[in-house]
């Protein structure tokens, strides 16, 4: 299983992501934004977190024009698996690979903490090792994590079982952490091959870090 991890100027989670996947037994390659093509043996593309291009203009809006994104879009349109984490989620939305958009948090502050999440749907590769309605504890770290989609789009997400994760308290009650519509923390495309989430599973793979709940998410791609 070979994982290609994208790196843009300002990306700061590529090595954490590489460490996490290598710890789980995956082969990894860091791919620079100016590269024209992905490695030929790529089984999964991960758009890592950070602040691509300094988050100028709008988070992810410049990164979508990088040379490597042309091949990522081509790869995704052929059914290739893609995972976007935090800024990676923003980039996938800006590139049109996922519906909706990420806006500034409603409190206008950067939020960095461990956060409970509910598995809204596990009928997908990403969360297949989790139980529906399972509560996970995964770190979040973002200023532009307020997910927005209109009412029609939201109904389509629900119908397609595309809402993956929602922000909740320890009892599973929805929380308005950052203003996200329906407390959405992660979604996928209708074909369930492209995944995006604001929380950082790569930061929750060792007990010393406070949680190992991220293992279920990342290792599932090799199942």
C-alpha positions in Angstrom: 0.0 0.0 0.0 1.6 3.2 -1.2 0.6 6.6 0.1 1.5 9.9 -1.6 1.4 12.9 0.8 1.2 16.3 -0.7 3.5 19.1 0.5 2.8 22.8 -0.3 4.7 25.9 0.9 3.2 26.3 4.4 2.2 22.7 4.9 3.2 21.6 8.4 1.6 18.2 9.0 3.3 16.2 6.2 5.8 14.6 8.4 3.3 13.8 11.2 1.2 12.2 8.5 4.1 10.3 7.0 5.1 9.0 10.5 1.5 7.9 11.2 1.1 5.9 8.0 4.6 4.4 8.3 3.8 3.3 11.8 0.8 1.5 10.4 2.9 -0.3 7.8 2.3 1.8 4.7 4.9 3.0 2.2 4.9 6.7 1.9 6.2 9.4 -0.5 6.2 13.2 0.1 5.2 14.9 -3.1 6.1 18.5 -3.7 3.5 20.9 -5.0 5.5 21.7 -8.2 5.7 18.0 -9.3 3.6 17.3 -12.3 2.6 13.7 -11.5 1.9 11.4 -8.6 4.1 8.3 -8.1 2.8 5.6 -10.5 2.2 3.1 -7.6 0.0 5.5 -5.6 -2.9 3.8 -3.8 -3.9 6.8 -1.7 -3.3 10.5 -1.9 -3.3 12.5 1.3 -3.5 16.3 1.3 -1.9 17.1 4.6 -2.8 19.9 7.0 -1.1 23.2 7.5 -1.4 26.7 5.9 -0.7 26.2 2.2 0.6 29.4 0.7 0.1 31.1 4.1 -3.7 30.8 3.7 -3.6 34.0 1.6 -6.8 35.0 -0.2 -8.7 32.1 1.3 -7.6 28.8 2.8 -6.8 26.3 0.0 -7.7 28.7 -2.8 -4.1 29.0 -4.1 -3.1 25.4 -3.6 -5.8 24.2 -5.9 -3.8 25.8 -8.8 -0.6 23.9 -8.0 0.8 21.7 -10.8 0.4 18.5 -8.7 -3.3 19.2 -8.2 -4.0 18.6 -11.9 -2.8 15.1 -11.5 -4.6 14.7 -8.2 -7.9 15.7 -9.8 -7.2 13.3 -12.7 -6.4 10.5 -10.2 -9.6 11.3 -8.2 -11.8 11.4 -11.3 -10.6 7.9 -12.2 -11.8 6.6 -8.8 -8.5 6.9 -6.9 -8.7 7.3 -3.1 -8.0 10.8 -1.7 -7.9 12.0 1.9 -7.8 15.7 2.9 -7.0 16.6 6.5 -7.7 20.1 7.8 -6.1 22.4 5.2 -6.3 19.4 2.9 -10.1 19.3 3.4 -10.2 23.0 2.5 -8.1 22.4 -0.6 -10.4 19.5 -1.8 -13.4 21.8 -1.4 -11.7 24.6 -3.3 -10.7 22.2 -6.1 -14.3 21.0 -6.4 -13.5 17.5 -5.4 -15.8 17.8 -2.4 -19.0 19.9 -2.0 -19.4 22.9 0.3 -16.8 25.3 1.6 -14.9 26.0 4.8 -15.3 29.5 6.4 -13.8 31.3 9.3 -14.9 29.9 12.7 -17.9 31.8 14.1 -15.9 33.0 17.2 -13.1 34.2 14.9 -10.5 32.3 17.0 -8.1 29.5 16.2 -9.3 26.4 18.0 -6.8 23.8 19.1 -7.8 21.0 21.4 -9.0 17.4 21.6 -12.6 17.1 20.5 -15.2 14.4 20.6 -16.6 13.3 17.2 -19.5 11.1 16.4 -19.3 8.6 13.5 -22.4 9.6 11.5 -21.8 7.0 8.7 -19.4 4.1 8.5 -20.5 2.8 5.1 -17.2 3.9 3.5 -13.6 2.8 3.4 -12.4 5.6 5.8 -14.6 4.7 8.7 -15.3 1.0 8.1 -13.5 0.0 11.3 -15.6 2.3 13.4 -19.1 1.7 14.6 -22.0 4.0 13.6 -22.5 6.6 16.3 -19.2 5.6 17.9 -17.6 8.5 19.8 -14.0 9.3 19.0 -11.5 11.7 20.5 -9.4 13.4 17.9 -7.5 16.7 18.0 -8.7 19.8 16.0 -6.6 22.8 15.1 -8.1 25.3 12.8 -9.3 28.9 12.2 -11.3 28.2 9.1 -13.2 25.0 10.0 -16.7 26.3 9.7 -18.2 24.0 7.1 -21.0 25.5 4.9 -23.3 24.0 2.4 -26.8 25.1 1.4 -30.0 23.3 2.4 -30.2 21.4 -0.9 -26.6 20.3 -0.7 -27.1 19.2 3.0 -30.0 17.0 2.0 -28.0 15.5 -0.7 -25.2 14.7 1.8 -27.7 13.1 4.1 -29.3 11.1 1.3 -25.9 9.8 0.1 -24.6 9.0 3.6 -21.8 11.5 2.9 -21.7 13.1 6.4 -18.9 11.2 8.1 -18.2 12.9 11.3 -19.9 15.5 13.6 -18.7 17.5 16.5 -20.3 16.3 19.8 -19.9 16.2 23.5 -18.9 13.1 25.5 -22.5 12.0 25.5 -22.9 12.3 21.7 -24.9 15.5 21.6 -24.1 17.8 18.7 -22.0 20.8 19.5 -21.6 24.1 17.6 -17.8 24.1 17.9 -17.0 26.4 15.0 -20.4 27.1 13.3 -20.4 24.2 10.9 -23.7 23.3 9.3 -25.1 20.3 11.2 -21.9 20.3 13.3 -20.2 18.6 10.4 -16.5 17.7 10.9 -16.0 15.5 7.9 -17.6 14.4 4.6 -17.0 12.3 1.5 -18.0 12.4 -2.1 -21.0 10.5 -3.4 -18.8 7.6 -4.6 -17.1 7.4 -1.2 -13.6 7.6 -2.6 -12.7 11.2 -1.6 -12.7 12.1 2.1 -12.2 15.4 3.9 -12.2 16.2 7.6 -11.0 19.1 9.8 -9.8 16.9 12.8 -6.3 15.4 12.7 -6.3 11.6 13.0 -2.5 11.5 12.4 -2.2 13.2 15.8 -4.1 10.5 17.6 -2.2 7.3 16.9 -0.2 6.8 20.2 -1.5 6.7 23.8 1.2 9.2 24.8 -0.4 11.8 22.6 -3.7 11.4 24.4 -5.7 9.1 22.0 -5.3 6.2 19.6 -8.6 6.7 17.9 -7.0 7.9 14.7 -5.6 4.5 14.1 -9.0 3.1 13.1 -9.4 5.8 10.5 -6.0 5.6 8.8 -5.3 1.9 8.9 -8.7 1.3 7.2 -7.3 2.3 3.9 -5.1 -0.8 3.9 -7.9 -3.2 4.8 
